[in-house]
Amino acid sequence: MDRIQIRGGRRLSGDVRISGAKNAALPLMVASLLTDEPLTLAAVPHLTDISQLAEILGGLGVGITMNGNGHAEAETGRVLKLHAKEIKSTEAPYDLVRKMRASFLVIGPLVARCHEAKVSLPGGCAIGTRPVDLHLKALEAMGAEIELKEGYVYARAPKGLHGARVAFPFVSVGATENLMMAAALAKGTTVIENAAMEPEITDLGHCLQKMGAKIEGLDTRTITIEGVDRLHGANHTVLPDRIETGTYLMAVAATGGEVELLGTRGDLIGAVIPLMREAGVTIDETNRGIKVSRNGAHFTGVEVTTEPYPGFPTDLQAQLMALMSTANGTSHISETIFENRFMHVPELLRMGADITIDHQTAVVRGVEKLRGAPVMATDLRASVSLIIAALTAEGETTVNRVYHLDRGFERIEEKLSALGADIKRVKG
């Protein structure tokens, strides 16, 4: 099993191009099921999650071709052409779905287009319970018949789906995406109340509009979709990855130096920038992206609570904790989205961090320096928090189980090495 070795203490400098967003690319790929014409996506990151979803879609009958390794609007990333001319199967089996929860998104488009689907329940998740009941209740409201049997969801809508008013009891990105795609081909109008507002939702909405969907209310908590008889093909570029943007921002803040993050935008991480400036990090938007620097001056602790967008993202909580481990003063980081998302804390403690957990809040008392140690990644975001900690630590750190990293961070060791980090991947 691969591992990453890092010798800390080097400042980062230069520029790094931010990849296309994994969390946008996945639902965009699924949207190809809604039309028998080709959907072409540019700036698709090279990640294991993308490859696994491509395998699932291929099993359903989607033809997928890759056009080179670049695009004019994004110097890294792939251009994927997805063509679901004919749906050959409406079953997404357990062996594939269990590897990634995002694959459950196929259920809405399959029922909308084919009037039936058999999709495995995705199973457990290392960072906590992420139930799919909101997805299923929304489909039932649209006329689908739902049956749970032997670990599978059987969904049928012999007469097709119809519009409905669906009010989510709490914000769910996945349920919002699934319902948007299903509603695009439903008869009548669907209104989603308490919809997610994440940039990835808006990106999906813009792509669906290019495909002929009638959607209003993007960037708000109420999204209205008027169903159409059919959608057509389109070309779309995946938006920049805001989590990768925030991760590199915090890596520079932790190590010092000056780096320009190319091809990204400040509005994607709106809640992060003022928090980092409050901590003492210099951040400026440029005509190429975002420049972040910390030269000499130390940074201070912060107080933050994770919230649905536009609040501070849960997917940057672990990275922030690694950063604040060496801040001046004490930080309070509260996690409200996932119940088990402090699993990186024991590994940070191995490196000398001073962190205690009080219910949903981590109290982080900054120490002068961290020390290199062997550590183990427990999930995607935890793994990259250990990378940030290792970049600042004295001595060498070995991060094990880095397959988590390959799910969500494109060529991270290459990108950090180009910025001056002493980092290498060791094949296992």
N, C-alpha and C positions, 0 to 999 in steps of 0.2 A: 504494500500500500504506500502511495507517495506521501512524502512529508516535505515541509518547507523549513529551511534553516536560515536564520537571520542573525546577523551580528549588528547590534544596535549602536546608536550614538552618532549617526550621520544625518546631517541636514539634507533636506530635499530641495532640489532646484531644477528649473527648466520648464517644460510644458508637457501635458499629457492630454490625449484626446479621450473624451468621455464616450463610452459605447452607447448604442441604442438600449433602451430600457427593456430588461427581461419581462418585467411585470406588465408592460404594454404589448410586447411582441407576442406573448402567449395567447391572450384573448384575440388579438388580431389574426393570428394563424387559425384559430378556431372559427373565426368569422368566415373563412373560406368555405365552410360547409353550407353557408346560406345561399350560394349561387352556383350555377353550372358553368360559369365563366371564370377565367383566371383572375386571381388576386395576387398582385406583385407587391412584396414588402421589401423596402430597402432599409439598411442599417440594422439588420437583425444580428444580435450578438452571437458569438460562437460559444455556446454553453451547453452543458449536458441536459439541462431542462428543455432547451430548444430541441435538441436531438431526440429526446424521449417523446416529446409531444409530436414531433414529425413522424415517429414510428407509430404512434397511436392513430394519427390522422391517415397515414398510409394504409393501415389496416381497415379503415372505414371506406377507402377508395379514393383518397385524395392523392393526385399525382403531384410530386414535389420535385422541383429542380432548383439547383443553386447556380446563380450567375456570378462567377468570380468571387472576389473577396473584398470588394470595395464599392463605393458609390460616391458620386460627385459631392453630395451633401454630407457625407460621413466617410472619412478616409479609412475607417476600419468598419468591419461588419460585413455581413453577407446580404445578397439580394436573393430572396426566395420567391419563386413562382409557385403558387398553390392552385391546383385546378381540380375541383370536385365535380367534374362533369357528370359523374354517376356515383351515387352512394351505393357501394357494394355490400356494406354491412352497417347495421345500426347498433352493434354491440362493442362496448369498450371494456375489455376483460380486466379482471383483477390483477393479473401479473404485470400489466402495464400501468393501470391507474394507481396502484399502490405506491408507485415510484414518485408520483408527483400529483399533488392535490388539484393543481390547475386544470388537469385533464377532465375533471368533472364538468367543466364548462361546456363540453360537447353535448350535454343532455338537452339544453335549450334549443340550439340550432337543429339538432336531429329531430326533435319532436315537431318543431316549426316546419321543417322542410319535408320530412318523411312520415310525420304523424306517429312515430314510435321511436323508442330507444330502450336499450338495455345497458345500463352503465353501472359498473362496480362502485360500491361505496368506497371512498378513498381511504378509510381506516384512520389510524392514530397519527398524531403529529408530535414531534419532539417538543415543540414550544407551546403545546396546550391544545385544548379542544377547539376545533373549528367546525361546528356542525353544518350540515347541508340542508337542514330543515327549512331554512328561509327560501332556498332555491325551489324546494319541492312544493311548499305552500303557495309560492307565487305561480308555479306552473298549474297547480290545482285550480287556483283562482281564474286562470285562463282557459280552463276546460279540460285539462289533462287528467287522466285517470292514473293514479300512482299506486303501485304495489311494491312492497319491500319483501324480498324472498331470497334466502340463501346468500345474503351479502350483496345482492344486486338491487338496483332500482329499475323497475319496469314502468315505463311511462308510455301512455297511449292517448292519442287524441284523434280518433277515427274521422271526425268531421273537421279537424284542424283546430288550431288555437284561436281564441277570441280575445279581444281587448278586455282589460280589467283595471280597477284601481287597487294598487297594492301599496300598503303602508308598512314599511319595515320597522320593527320595534327597536332596532339599533342599526347603525350604519354597517353595511357589509359590501365590500368591494366586489367580491366574487358573485354574490347574489344580484347586485346591480348589473354587472356585466352579462350574466346569464339571462336575466329578464330583458335587458335591452335587445339582445340578439334574437331571443324568441319573439319579442313583440314586433320586431321589424317585419316579420312575415305573417303576423296574426291578423285576423279580420277585426277591424275597428281600432279604437284608440285605447292605449294603455298609459296609465299615469303611475309613475313610481314616486312615492312620497318617502322622505328621509333617505334619499338616494345618496350614494357615495359621490364625493366631489374630487377625488384624486385626479391628478393630471392624466393618469392612464385611462380613466373613465372617459375623459374628454377626447383623448386620442382615439379610443375605440369609436366614440360617437362621430368624430370627424371622418373616420374611414368608412363607417356605415353610411354616412351622408353621401360620400363619394360613390358608394355602391347603389345609391338611389333611395336610401331610407329617409323617412321624414321624422326628424327628431328636433325637439325644442327643449330648452332649459338646461343645456349642458353648463357646467360650472355652478349649478344651483342644487338645492336639496329636492327640487321637484322636476323630474324629467318626463316629458310627454312624447310618446311615440305613436304615430299614426301608421298602422300596418299597410303594406303594399303587397301586390300579388307576386312580384318577383324582384330580386336584386340582380345587379349586373356586376361585372368585374371592375377593378379599379387599380390604381397605383398609389402607394402610400409609403411615406418614410416614417419609421418608428421614432418617437420623440426621445431626447437624451435621457439617460438613466439618472434620476434625481438621487437615488440611494448611492450609486457610485460617485456622483458629484459630492455628496455630503461626506462620504467615506474618505475621499482624497483630500477634501478640505480639512478634515480632522487629523489626517495623517500629517499634513504639513503643519497644522497648529501644534501637534504633539512634538514634532522633531525640530521645528524651526526651518528657516529657509524661505524661499519664494517660488511659487509654482503657478502657472496659468493653466486653468482647466478649459480646454478647447471644446467648442461645439455645444456648450451647455448654457443654461439660463438661470438667473437668480430667482425668477418667480417660481421655479419648480421646487425650491427649497426655502420659501419665504420665511418660515418660522425658524429656520436654522441660522440664517445670516445675522439677525439682530442678537440672537443668543451668543453667537461666536464673537461678535463685536463687543458685547457686554463683558465677555471673558477676557478681552484684550487682544483679539486676533484682527488683523487688518484684511478687509475684504473689499475689492473693487470690481465692479462689472466693466468689461471691456468690449470692444467690437468683435472680439474672438471668443469670449466666454466670461470666465470669472478668474480674477487674480487673487490669490491668498498668500499672506506673508506673516511671518513672526520672526523678527530679527532682533535678538537680544532680550527684549522685555519678556517677563514671564506672564503667565495667564492666571486667571482667578477662577474659583469655583462658581457654579451656577445652580439654580433651582429650576427644574423643568418637569413637566408631566406629559407623557405621550398621549396623543389624541388623534382622532381621524383628521384627515386633511381638511382645512389648512393648518392644523396644529402640528406639533413636533412629531415626526413619524416614529412609530415603534421600531421600524427597520433601521433606525440610526441610534437607538438607545444604547446598544452594546458598544458601539464605536465611541459614543460620547463618554461612557463610563471609563473606557480605556484611556481616553484623553484626560479626563478629570482625575485619574489616579495620580498624576504628578502635578496637579494644579496647586496654587497657593490657596489654602483655606479648604472649606468643606462644601461638597455639593450634595444636593438631594435630588435624586432621579426617581420619579414615580412612574410605574408601568401600569396602564389601565386597559390595554388591549388584549394581551395574552398573559395567562396566569403562570406560565412556567418559563418566562423569558429572562431569568437571572441565572441560567445554568453556566454562564461564562464566569460568574463570580469566583467559584472555587479555583479556577485556572488562573485568574488574575491574582488571587491571594498567593498562589504558588510563586508568583513573580514578585511578591513583596508589597502588593497593594493593600490598603487599609480600608476594607469595605464591610459594612454590616447591613443586614436586611431587616427591615421593620415592616412586616406585612407586604404592601405593594411598593414600598419605597426603599431604595438603596441609598445608604448614607456613605459617601465617599470622602474620606479624609486624605487630602493630597500628601504624598510622600516625596522626598527629595529625588529619589530615582527608583526605578524598577530593576530587577535582576533577571537575567536570562535563565530559563529553565525549560525542561521538556513539558509541553502542555498538549491537551487534546481538545480538538474542536467538537462541539456538541450539536451545532446547527450552523446554517449559512452565516447569519449575522454575527454569532458568537465567534466563528472562526476568523472573520476579518478584524474583530476587536482584538484578538490575540496578535494578529499581524501588527496592528498599530502599537500595541503595548511593546512588542518585541523590537520595533523600530527605535523606541526610546530607551530600551533596557540596556544595562551594562552587561556585556558578555553575549553569549550565544543562546538563542532560543530555538527549539525545534517544535514546530507545530505539526501534530499528527492528525490523521483523518481529514486531510485537506480536500477530499472529494466533495465536501460541502462547499468549498470555495469555488470549485469548477461549475457548480450549479448556478452561480450568480455573479461572478466577477471574471470578466474576460481578460486572460493573460496578465493577471495581477502581478506575478513575480517579474515579468518582462517590463511592465510599465513602471513599477517601483525601481527596478534596477536602472532603467534609463534616467530616472530622477536622482540617482546617486546612492540608493539603498544597497547595502550588502546583503543580498537575498538570493537564494537559489532553491530550486526544486530538486529533491533527491528521489529518484525512482525507487519504488518499493518492490 
